[in-house]
Amino acid sequence: MGNTAVVVGGGIGGLAAAIGLRRIGWEVTVLERASTLEDAGAGISLAANGLRALDELGVGDAVREAARGQYNGGTRTPQGGWLARMDGSALEKAVGTPIMGIPRATLHRLLRDSLPTSALLIGAEADWVERPGPGTVRVGCGERVLDADLVVAADGIASNVRSHLFPAHPGPLYSGSTVLRAITEQAVDLPTDFELTWGHGAEFGHIAFPDGRAEWHAVLNLPAGTRFADPLEELRSRFHAWHDPIPALLEATRPAVVLQHDVNELRTPLPSYTVGRTALLGDAAHAMTPHLGQGACQALEDAVTLAAALATEPTVKAALARYDAERRPRSQAVARAARQAGRMGQQLSHPLAVALRNTAMRLTPSRAATHMILRHHAWVPPQLS
């Protein structure tokens, strides 16, 4: 019998990990606690590092076909003035691809389609994880008990497995911002593929999709737990005077599809991404703020790195040590950079600080801005094939 793994969590990171493990010959079972796969979520941007990881997993071409390259756009003020332009062609020349925008539900579906249906258990929550012996890890799932050679905890920012492994860790903390997002009901005439607009303690952005619809998001500095009786009407009121096409994007959205989530992060870094034969992956390991658009990309990097280590190291113990050594420094550095980007971008609210930030951005050469992006995008995955 070959090596077996249980992946806890059927999100982007968990599905990617399952695909990677199967590509190196492992037998994998994915536990997804949701009773139905509704594919909730809006849109996602995939940078070169995430796309390269998807290539190693064998789904990169399918994702590109369903996505739209973000070639033009940038960052603006609420009045419409440009703070920085994005040159997708220059990015493509530097790293081989522009950033790609895709509905999150589509990415989920493409990842699931790469797995046999028998590998995904829906409505199955991991109740406990224990190590009965040196070469086995055991997962309790309702009345079912699964023995495996490895457990991959990809159960998100509120990871139960992480809490069990690191009971003294403070867990996720509120970043100070909440995000509302949706995908428009119909196509919207957009002059750009991608935009961010920064006000005082507020951000509005959009990503265009191949069918003409768009994902938009609004990030606001608010107390944790703030909710609105009519979220869409609240946003129309807050952003009605902001530049086009922001009002048009809100008008093209049904109220029922607007999602809201407080932005939480693992502000205290974990001391390790592995304990025994359990590996933490994605948000369970390094949940970060969305200000660099790297959350999913880092989870995809995790998945490929873990599979490559298991394929080449002589033991699971050695593979997990390598995974932790390769992934923890990079992903925690990206998380710190995302936090800093938020503080200097969307979360900045003092008028003088905003004015200084805007001036600095206008004076920054486009080549320097591209170089800053490449720090995170220029990652080369280990080969699985």
Disulfide bonds with the S-S distance in Angstrom:
none
